[in-house]
Amino acid sequence: MFPWFWSWAPQLHLPLSGDVAQRIDPNAWFAAIPPEAGNGQIEQQACAVASYGKQLGLITELLLDVTQQTAPTSAQGQQALRQLQAIRDEIEGLKVSSYALQADALVRQAQALQARRPELAQRMVESLQGDAAPAPAPRRRRRAQ
């Protein structure tokens, strides 16, 4: 390849293929709530108390409990109940599989720790069993400047 060719190499940007500048700020979502739809500050504080997922989960569980006592009579209500139960079951399945993956990753990390630093692995086991207080974090050495 000829090195001088690279100075003449064109840069081609197809549509939607250029640089992307995106503001990624979780708090920006609350600021984007229109004034007539609600108050962003209150929404943010409410989410600090309980996330939307937690709130919806509690409402779903309560609603499903109430429908056990009084079943919906219309076909539309019965269909909505079946859909809500299916959604709840699918979400619970997602949680179970996610936690199982996390547990598997933790086991692999603990096995690696056991192989490299058995005394730290033992301290971790004792801490998880409640027999020992967690040790202070190791100090980092300062770099010479």
N, C-alpha and C positions, 0 to 999 in steps of 0.2 A: 504494500500500500504506500502511496506517496504522501508524505507528511504535509506538503503544501495543499493537498486536496481538502484537508479538514477546515481550512480557513474559508473555503467556498461552499462548505456543506450547508445547505439551507435548513432552517428550523421550520418544521411544518406543524401547525396546530390545527387539527380538525375541530369541528364544533364540539363543545363540551369536553375538550381534552387539555385545556390549558391549566394554569395554576388555580388552586382553589383557596379562597380565603373565607373561613367560616368562623363565626363567633361560637365557641363552645363554652357556655357558662350556664350551669343549672339554674342560677338565680335569674337569668334573663327570661326564662319562661314565665316566672311570676310577674316580672315587670311588663310583659307583653299582654297581660290580661286587660282587656278594654275596661274603662271605668264603669260603663253601664252593665258589665257582666260580673263585676265583683271587685274586690280590693286585693291587689297582689300581695301586699304586706300581710293581710289577714290570712290569705291562702298559704303563704309561706309558713306562717306561725302554726296554722292548722296542720300542715304536713310535718312540722317538727313534733307535734303531739302524736299524730298517727298518720302514716302514709296513706295515699289513696288506696293502695292495695289492701292495707289492713282494714281501712274503713269499709271497703267493698266486701272483704271477706266476712267481717262481722255482720253486715247487712244480709249477705247471702246465707250465712248459717242461721240467722234469726228467721229469715223468710222461709227457708227449707224446714225449719222446726215448726213454724206456724202452719205450713201446708201439711205436715203430718197430722195435725189436729183437725184442720178443716181443709179438705182437698178442693182444688178449683173445680167448678162445675162445668164451665164452658170448654169446648174443644180447644179454643185458642189458649185458655189458661192452662190446660193440661199440657199442651205442646210447649208452652213457655216454661212450665215447671220441668219437663223432661230436658229441655235445652239448658236450663240453669243447672240442673244436676249434672249433665254431661260436661258443661264448662267447669264446674267445681271439681269434678273427678279428674278432668284433664289437667287442671292447674295443680291438684294434689300430686298427680303422677309426675309432673314437671319438677315439683319440689323434691319428691322422693329420689328421682334420678339425679338431680343436681346435687343433693346432699350425699348420695352414694358416690358420685364422682369426686366430690371434695374429700370424703372419707378415704377413698382409695389413694388420692394424692397425698393425704396426710400420712397414711400408712407407708407409702413409698419414701416420703421424706424422713419419717421416723426410722425406717430400716437403714437409710443412708446415714443418718445421724448415729445410729447404733454401730454401724460398721466403722465410722470415722472417729467418733468421740463418744465411747460408751458411757463415760461418767456424766456427760450432758444428757444423754438419752435416759439414764437412770434418774437424774434430777427431774426430767420432764415427766416420767412415769409417776414419780412420787408427788409431783405437783398436781398432776391430773387426779390422783387418788386422794388428794387433800392432806397428805402426810407431811408435806414440806411447803414452806413459804417460797414463792418465786425468788430466785436469786437476782441481785441487781444486774443491770445490763453492763457488759464489759466496757471499760473505758477505751476510747480510741486515742492512739498516740497522735500528738500534733506533729505535723510536718515541719521540718526546719525550713526557715525562710531565708 
